[in-house]
Amino acid sequence: EIPEGMAVRTPVPRKVHLRFRGDGWRLAGLLMGSDIDVHIPFTSLPQGDRTITMNEVAERIAYPSSIQLVSMHPDTVAVRLDRLSSTRVPVMPDFTVSFKEGYGQVGAILLSPDSVTVTGAQSVLDQITTWKTSRTSFNELKAPVEQMVALAQSERPMVSCSPSSVR
């Protein structure tokens, strides 16, 4: 529920670790269930630099009153926003290549497309100048190779790349 035209610029963990205290059999019942999902609407957080604390999490989890949430790791989750933006950056191949004896590379490596559209928070995009392919090895080559190669996963928070692969 991020406001339209905005994007998250800080790393936000997909999971946090919660520690509970209570009677053994009630804790076992809590642990036997699936992962606890907590939905915290962005608009419910205080204005300004928004931080999710253990109290916000505790208010949104349904568990018996005899069980207490005693800790959360990380203990807070900062949610900072910036203007949503897109830019095009060149793709950088991350390949290792070996050739059969007597063969070698002729010409440059060609990528199609040679650039991709990256979308995310403007302050994050300002730091991205290229986008790598996933690490790929081509071994014992003796002829030209044409293959779809996935792009590397983002190292930055909440940034997407399109398309997700190149030829």
Backbone as a ProteinNet text record, in pm:
[ID]
protein_1_A
[PRIMARY]
EIPEGMAVRTPVPRKVHLRFRGDGWRLAGLLMGSDIDVHIPFTSLPQGDRTITMNEVAERIAYPSSIQLVSMHPDTVAVRLDRLSSTRVPVMPDFTVSFKEGYGQVGAILLSPDSVTVTGAQSVLDQITTWKTSRTSFNELKAPVEQMVALAQSERPMVSCSPSSVR
[TERTIARY]
81.7	0	86.3	189.3	276.4	200.8	205.5	135.6	178.7	84.2	111.5	223.9	312.5	423.8	542	533.7	641.7	697.1	819	882.5	964.4	984.1	1065.1	1212.1	1289	1430.9	1523.2	1468	1548.8	1525.2	1624.6	1602.5	1495.8	1400.1	1295.3	1300.9	1323.7	1334.3	1201.6	1210.6	1090.9	1038	1128.6	1090.9	1158.4	1091.5	1152.2	1134.6	1222.4	1214.6	1149.1	1045.6	971.9	996.4	1006.8	1021.9	903.4	839.9	722.1	750.9	670.6	677.1	534.8	524.6	394.3	401.1	283	275.2	322.3	394.9	452.6	353.7	237.4	142.6	78.1	63.5	8.5	112.3	238.2	344.6	356.6	344.1	351.1	239.6	121.6	10.4	39.7	104.1	141.6	246.4	343.7	450.9	406.1	302.1	254.1	185.6	139.6	73.1	175.3	126.8	215.2	280.3	367.8	432.3	326.2	359.6	268.2	284.5	175.5	177.7	120.2	191.3	146.6	133.5	14.8	-9.9	-17.4	76	77.9	61.6	-57.8	-77.5	16	75.7	169.8	104.9	-21.6	-91.8	-116.8	-104.9	-127.4	-2.9	109.4	233.2	241.2	315.4	329	387	350.8	400.8	551.6	613.1	756.2	832.5	952.7	1030.3	960.1	905.9	820.5	902	871.7	942.3	841.2	858.7	774.3	846.5	778.9	836.9	766.6	817.2	756.3	612	583.4	446.7	348.4	388.4	300.2	274.9	378.1	363	272.1	294.8	215.2	67.5	36.6	-103.4	-174.8	-101.3	-162.7	-154.6	-102.4	-94.7	-206	-275.8	-380.1	-318.4	-302.5	-253.6	-317.8	-324.5	-389.7	-327	-408.1	-359.5	-255.7	-251.2	-152.5	-13.3	-2.4	126.5	168.2	296.9	349.4	458	455.7	565.1	672.9	793.5	897.5	1011.8	1030.9	1135.7	1111.1	1174.7	1165.1	1304.5	1346.8	1476	1458.2	1494.5	1546.7	1441.4	1484.7	1390	1305.5	1351	1270.9	1296.3	1199.7	1213.5	1181.9	1282.3	1263.6	1205.9	1105.2	1044	1054.6	1150.9	1173.4	1131.2	1067.8	1017	1092.1	1080.5	1134.6	1044.9	1064.4	984.4	1014.5	909.1	923.3	973.5	1071.9	1129.7	1175.3	1204.4	1259.1	1373.5	1469.4	1581.1	1629.6	1699.3	1759.1	1908.3	1958.1	2100.7	2151.7	2280.3	2335.7	2349.8	2338.6	2358.2	2505.1	2562.2	2701.5	2705.1	2766.9	2772.3	2864.9	2822	2902.7	2923.5	3013.6	3035.8	3178.2	3194.4	3325.6	3313.9	3417.6	3414.8	3544.4	3531.8	3650.3	3623.3	3731.3	3719.3	3791.1	3742.3	3815.5	3950.2	4045.4	4178.3	4168	4233.7	4233.8	4122	4034.4	3923.3	3939.2	3875.2	3881.9	3767.5	3758.2	3649.7	3678.9	3575.4	3584.4	3477.7	3518.5	3423.7	3383.4	3299.6	3254.7	3132.7	3110	2987.9	2873.4	2766.4	2650.1	2533.8	2470.1	2354.9	2232.4	2119.5	1995.2	1883.9	1824.6	1859.8	1989.4	2052.3	2179.2	2159.8	2033.1	2002.6	1865.2	1841	1715.8	1658.7	1529.7	1463.4	1461.3	1513.1	1518.6	1422.1	1337.7	1236.2	1251.1	1241.2	1250.7	1258.6	1301.6	1316.1	1427	1401.3	1496.5	1634.1	1642.7	1773	1849.3	1779.7	1844.6	1890.3	1804.8	1840	1960.8	1979.4	2093.8	2226.6	2226.4	2348.4	2368.9	2272.4	2279.9	2323.1	2438.7	2488.6	2486.6	2483.6	2474.9	2395.1	2357.6	2289.1	2356.1	2401.8	2472.1	2376.3	2428.1	2358.8	2391.3	2316.6	2355.1	2485.3	2562.5	2692	2666.2	2728.6	2706.7	2840.3	2853.1	2975.1	2943.5	3028.7	3021.8	3154.9	3149.4	3271.4	3290.3	3418.4	3457.3	3386.7	3380.3	3310.2	3392.1	3318.9	3382.4	3292	3182.8	3088.2	3021	2958	2885.3	2776.2	2748.7	2648	2540.9	2415.6	2304	2214.9	2202	2128.2	2064.1	1946.4	1881.9	1952	1986.9	2055.7	1976.3	1945.4	1871	1956.7	1891.4	1962.5	1979	2082.3	2110	1998	1979.6	1882.7	1933	1840.7	1877	1948.2	2053.6	2123.9	2067	1978.3	1922.5	1776.1	1725.2	1587.1	1485	1384.5	1264.8	1293.6	1387.5	1419.3	1384.8	1315.9	1282.8	1348.7	1365.1	1433.2	1350	1338.8	1261.7	1335.1	1350.2	1309	1395.8	1361.9	1434.9	1545.2	1558.1	1665.6	1705	1822.8	1874.7	1923.1	1935.6	1987.6	2132.3
-119.3	0	126	123.7	240.3	344.3	470.9	574.1	574	602.2	602.9	701.4	659.5	744.1	740.7	656	645.4	502.8	485.8	354.6	348.7	228.3	207.2	218	295.7	314.5	246.4	189.3	122	-28.7	-109.3	-254.5	-290.6	-370.9	-417.1	-569.4	-631.8	-778.4	-844.3	-956.1	-1034.3	-1107.6	-1138.4	-1209.9	-1145.4	-1152.1	-1116.2	-1236.4	-1249.4	-1360.9	-1309.4	-1380.7	-1343.8	-1448	-1403.5	-1494.9	-1473.2	-1585	-1581	-1649.7	-1615.5	-1679.8	-1723.2	-1841.3	-1890.3	-2035.8	-2096.2	-2238.1	-2322.5	-2431	-2515.8	-2564	-2613.6	-2669.8	-2561	-2440.5	-2330.2	-2280	-2274.5	-2237.6	-2340.6	-2467.6	-2573.3	-2555.4	-2519.1	-2495.7	-2381.2	-2277.5	-2163.3	-2204.9	-2286.3	-2329.2	-2433.3	-2510.1	-2613.8	-2552.8	-2431.7	-2365.8	-2319.2	-2257.4	-2205.2	-2075.8	-2020.6	-1894.1	-1789.9	-1700.9	-1593.7	-1480.3	-1444.3	-1331.3	-1210.2	-1099.8	-975.8	-870.4	-813.9	-708.1	-575.8	-486	-355.3	-249.7	-192.7	-90.6	27.5	73.9	185.6	307.8	331.6	449.4	442.9	322.9	311.6	347.5	363.8	398.6	549.2	594.1	738.7	808.8	933.3	1012.6	1032.9	1070.1	1095.7	968	955.5	832.8	725.3	627.7	528.5	407.9	362.7	250.4	151.8	24.9	-80.9	-137.6	-135.1	-185	-313.1	-373.3	-493.8	-466.7	-346.2	-313.6	-318.2	-262.5	-268.2	-412.2	-495.4	-636.3	-706.7	-684.3	-750.1	-715.8	-592.4	-551	-621.4	-677.3	-734.5	-886.3	-950.1	-1096	-1150	-1249.8	-1315.3	-1437.2	-1429	-1541.4	-1533	-1647.3	-1646.7	-1546.6	-1491.6	-1390.7	-1447.8	-1581.3	-1641.4	-1648.4	-1607.9	-1605.6	-1460.3	-1433.5	-1297.5	-1294.4	-1190.5	-1164.9	-1093.9	-1153.5	-1095.7	-1031.6	-1072	-1005.8	-1022.4	-933.7	-936.5	-903.5	-978.6	-950.2	-939.3	-829.2	-709	-642.7	-563.3	-506	-394.1	-334	-234.5	-251.7	-210	-212.6	-72.5	-7.1	128.8	120.5	203.6	210.3	354.5	379.9	514.4	515.9	624.2	635.2	739.3	727.2	824.2	818	912.3	917	794.8	731.4	617.6	668.2	598.9	642	520.4	541.4	436.6	495.2	409.7	451.2	330.3	355.3	247	242.7	122.4	103.2	-9.8	-4.3	-111.6	-242.1	-354.1	-486.4	-523	-570.9	-614.5	-767.3	-834.5	-981.1	-1026.8	-1129.9	-1191.3	-1337.1	-1359.1	-1490.3	-1536.2	-1667.8	-1728.2	-1814.5	-1810.1	-1881.3	-1959.5	-2085.4	-2163.6	-2225.4	-2243.2	-2293.2	-2426.3	-2506.6	-2627.9	-2585.7	-2673.8	-2643.1	-2606.1	-2496.2	-2450.6	-2352.9	-2325.6	-2233.1	-2111.8	-2002.3	-1881	-1787.6	-1680.2	-1583.5	-1498.1	-1479.8	-1392.1	-1284.9	-1161.5	-1051.6	-1033.3	-931.6	-896.3	-978.6	-987.6	-1050.5	-953.5	-1002.9	-919.6	-961.6	-865.5	-891.4	-826.1	-895.1	-837.7	-865.1	-761.1	-621	-589.2	-479.5	-442.7	-352.4	-312.2	-233.1	-274.3	-243.3	-282	-162.7	-170.2	-66.4	-107.3	-20.5	-44.9	52.2	-0.1	81.4	68.4	182.3	182.9	325.1	338.9	470.1	548.5	675	758.1	759.2	770.7	775.4	644.4	533.8	404.5	395.2	437.7	430.9	517.3	626.8	714.4	641.3	530.2	454.3	338.6	312.8	199	249.6	201.4	244.1	131.3	6	-110.7	-218.6	-322.9	-438.7	-563.8	-651.5	-772.7	-885.3	-975.6	-1101.4	-1192.4	-1299.9	-1398.2	-1463.5	-1511.9	-1574.1	-1696.9	-1702.4	-1811.2	-1857.4	-1988.4	-2045.3	-2111.7	-2088	-2154.6	-2226.1	-2358.8	-2438.6	-2515	-2531.5	-2612.8	-2570.1	-2438.8	-2387.7	-2410.2	-2441.1	-2451.3	-2392.3	-2327.6	-2265.2	-2149.2	-2057.7	-1947.8	-2001.3	-1926.3	-1964.6	-1856.1	-1899.5	-1806.9	-1868.6	-1799	-1855.9	-1744.3	-1772.6	-1679.1	-1690.2	-1575.2	-1571.8	-1479.5	-1528.3	-1447.9	-1332.4	-1224.8	-1112.9	-1140.4	-1085.5	-1105	-1044.6	-1100	-1045.8	-912	-826.4	-694.8	-705.6	-627.1	-618.5	-506.2	-429.7	-313.5	-337.1	-265.1	-288.1	-243.4	-325.2	-289	-231.1	-289.8	-247.7	-362	-329.2	-432.8	-399.5	-502.2	-488.9	-556.5	-492.9	-550.1	-525.6	-626.3	-764.7	-836.6	-962.8	-1036.8	-1124	-1126.7	-1205.3	-1139.4	-1177.3	-1127	-1244.5	-1224.7	-1327.5	-1293.4
0	0	0	-79.7	-93.7	-175.8	-138	-214.7	-361.9	-450	-593.5	-626.1	-715.2	-755.8	-660.6	-557.3	-458.9	-459.7	-407.4	-398	-270.1	-218.4	-97.9	-137	-60.2	-90.2	10.3	114.6	215.6	209	243.4	245.2	348.9	308.3	398.3	397.4	513.4	515.1	478.9	409.1	375.3	498.3	591.5	712.8	832.6	947.3	1074.8	1167	1262.2	1356.9	1484.6	1526.8	1647.2	1754.8	1880.2	1994	2086.8	2124.3	2209.4	2341.7	2444.1	2574.8	2609.5	2670.2	2711.5	2750.1	2778	2812.5	2694.1	2726.6	2623.4	2519.6	2563.1	2466.8	2382.4	2437.4	2356.8	2255.8	2297.8	2204.5	2093	2130.4	2029	1926	1972.4	1879.9	1785	1836.3	1753.3	1650.1	1692.6	1602.9	1501.4	1532.8	1441.2	1319.2	1332.4	1220.2	1117.4	1011.9	908.2	957	874.5	908.3	941.4	1032.5	1070.4	969.7	904.2	811.5	882.7	871.2	934	824.3	812.2	714.4	789.8	758.8	823.3	714.2	701.1	598.1	620.6	513.5	521.1	584	551.8	602.7	752.5	812.1	956.5	1037.6	970.5	1040.2	1061	1162.5	1186.2	1063.1	1043.4	930.9	941	828.9	826.4	800.3	856.4	841.9	922.2	853.5	918	962	1081.6	1140	1196.4	1161	1215.2	1337.1	1450.2	1574.7	1618.1	1723.6	1777	1820.6	1870.1	1912.4	1795.9	1677.3	1560.2	1517.5	1525.1	1489	1589.4	1718.9	1823.5	1812	1771.7	1758.3	1644.6	1551.3	1431.4	1423.8	1526.9	1529	1618.6	1566.5	1646.5	1715.2	1847	1925.4	2063	2135.1	2265.6	2361.8	2452.4	2546.5	2644.1	2658.3	2748	2684.5	2558.5	2490.1	2472.7	2495.6	2481.7	2375.2	2293.7	2201	2282.2	2290.6	2375.4	2297.2	2171.2	2094.2	1944.8	1870.3	1724.8	1671.5	1569.8	1507.5	1357.9	1295.1	1357.9	1445.9	1542.4	1638.9	1579.3	1471.2	1399.4	1249.9	1170.7	1025.2	974.9	918.2	865.5	725.2	699.1	566.7	519.3	431.1	378	231.7	190	53.7	-26.5	-156.9	-251.1	-374.4	-463.8	-586.1	-672.5	-727.4	-818.1	-952.5	-1008.2	-1134.1	-1213	-1341.1	-1428.2	-1508.5	-1543.4	-1627.4	-1705.9	-1815.3	-1893.8	-1865	-1844.7	-1819.7	-1908.5	-1945.5	-2029	-1949.4	-2020.9	-1961.6	-1974.3	-1863.8	-1861.2	-1850.5	-1948.3	-1940.6	-1828.3	-1757.3	-1651.4	-1691.7	-1787.2	-1847	-1825.2	-1821.1	-1838.8	-1963.4	-2044.8	-2172.3	-2187.2	-2229.4	-2266.8	-2403.5	-2480.7	-2616.4	-2630.7	-2725.5	-2760.6	-2818.7	-2810.7	-2862.4	-3010.4	-3043.3	-3181.8	-3214.6	-3119.8	-3142.6	-3051.3	-3087.6	-3006.9	-3042.5	-2967.9	-2988.5	-3111.4	-3192.3	-3307.9	-3289.6	-3277.2	-3260.1	-3114.7	-3095.4	-2960.6	-2920.2	-2790.1	-2739.2	-2765.9	-2826.2	-2856.2	-2767.6	-2705.2	-2620.3	-2682.7	-2673.7	-2724.4	-2623.6	-2564.4	-2581.9	-2507.2	-2547	-2483.1	-2362.2	-2336.4	-2217.1	-2164.5	-2038.5	-1972.5	-1896.5	-1868.1	-1790.8	-1644.5	-1559.7	-1415.9	-1349.7	-1259.6	-1192.7	-1042.3	-972.6	-827.3	-775.5	-651.8	-589.4	-660	-689	-763.1	-698.4	-566.2	-499.1	-514.2	-529.5	-552.1	-697.3	-790.7	-932.8	-965.8	-893.1	-916.8	-898.9	-825.1	-797.9	-895.9	-983.3	-1075.6	-1212.7	-1259.5	-1390.4	-1493.1	-1447	-1535.1	-1464	-1538.9	-1480.3	-1535.4	-1447.9	-1489	-1526.1	-1609.1	-1631.5	-1513.2	-1498.2	-1396.9	-1444	-1349.8	-1382.4	-1468	-1585.6	-1680.5	-1735.8	-1754.9	-1812.5	-1945.9	-2043.2	-2172.6	-2190.2	-2200.4	-2199.8	-2330.5	-2367.3	-2482.6	-2611.4	-2633.5	-2751	-2877.5	-2985.7	-3117.2	-3225.2	-3179.8	-3272.4	-3199.7	-3274.9	-3210.1	-3115.9	-3009.6	-2911.2	-2906.9	-2909.9	-2891	-2784.3	-2670.4	-2557	-2475.6	-2421	-2328.5	-2193.9	-2136.6	-2007.4	-1915.3	-1796.7	-1699.4	-1650.4	-1614.8	-1553.5	-1405.2	-1346.6	-1204.1	-1119.8	-1002	-907	-855.6	-821.3	-770.6	-636.9	-622.3	-494.8	-410.2	-467	-399	-366	-265.6	-223	-326.6	-344	-418.8	-557.1	-630.5	-765.5	-859.4	-969	-1067.3	-1200.3	-1283.2	-1409.8	-1516.8	-1632.5	-1742.2	-1873	-1955.8	-1940.2	-1836.7	-1807.7	-1704.4	-1762.4	-1895.5	-1958	-2089.8	-2138.3	-2265.2	-2346.7	-2480.1	-2569.9	-2600
[MASK]
+++++++++++++++++++++++++++++++++++++++++++++++++++++++++++++++++++++++++++++++++++++++++++++++++++++++++++++++++++++++++++++++++++++++++++++++++++++++++++++++++++++++

